[in-house]
Amino acid sequence: MKKYEYKFAKTKAKIGFDYEKKIKELEHEWNELGQHGWKFCSWGDGVVIFIREIEE
């Protein structure tokens, strides 16, 4: 049976008006999580949820 773990990350408003910079920062953060096996699962109510399979 496959097993999974979840990561809950608070979404926080970035200060400033440079939308392109904010997008680049988020892209970098999500790519870092992806490099560690985390996959986007869902979001809502100020939280982003990531999932990854637990290897035994």
Wavefront OBJ file of the C-alpha trace (Angstrom):
o trace
v 0.000 0.000 0.000
v 1.320 3.451 -0.887
v 1.824 5.923 1.944
v 1.946 9.691 1.705
v 2.969 12.682 3.761
v 1.616 16.201 3.500
v 3.150 19.651 3.891
v 0.968 22.624 4.780
v 2.476 25.991 3.864
v 0.927 29.299 4.861
v 0.414 31.673 1.992
v 1.624 35.101 2.890
v 1.175 38.320 0.982
v 4.467 39.577 -0.352
v 5.039 43.271 0.239
v 5.569 45.452 -2.805
v 4.130 46.122 -6.207
v 6.471 44.158 -8.462
v 4.101 41.361 -9.530
v 6.669 39.741 -11.846
v 9.190 39.532 -8.993
v 6.581 37.921 -6.713
v 5.799 35.311 -9.371
v 9.507 34.536 -9.854
v 9.948 34.112 -6.085
v 6.974 31.742 -5.847
v 8.213 29.784 -8.852
v 11.610 29.406 -7.162
v 10.023 28.262 -3.866
v 7.757 25.721 -5.587
v 10.612 24.395 -7.732
v 12.657 23.887 -4.543
v 9.793 21.851 -3.061
v 9.510 19.880 -6.306
v 13.206 19.021 -6.129
v 12.491 17.430 -2.744
v 9.617 15.353 -4.125
v 6.730 17.581 -3.066
v 3.797 17.869 -5.476
v 1.064 20.514 -5.296
v -2.130 18.984 -3.950
v -4.626 21.709 -3.037
v -5.038 25.193 -1.599
v -7.555 27.212 0.334
v -8.098 29.376 3.387
v -4.565 30.777 3.319
v -2.836 27.388 3.082
v -1.156 25.567 0.185
v -0.964 21.776 0.552
v 1.778 19.631 -0.973
v 1.990 15.830 -1.007
v 4.718 13.276 -1.598
v 4.859 9.529 -1.458
v 6.779 8.004 1.424
v 9.412 5.580 0.242
v 9.912 2.594 2.490
l 1 2 3 4 5 6 7 8 9 10 11 12 13 14 15 16 17 18 19 20 21 22 23 24 25 26 27 28 29 30 31 32 33 34 35 36 37 38 39 40 41 42 43 44 45 46 47 48 49 50 51 52 53 54 55 56
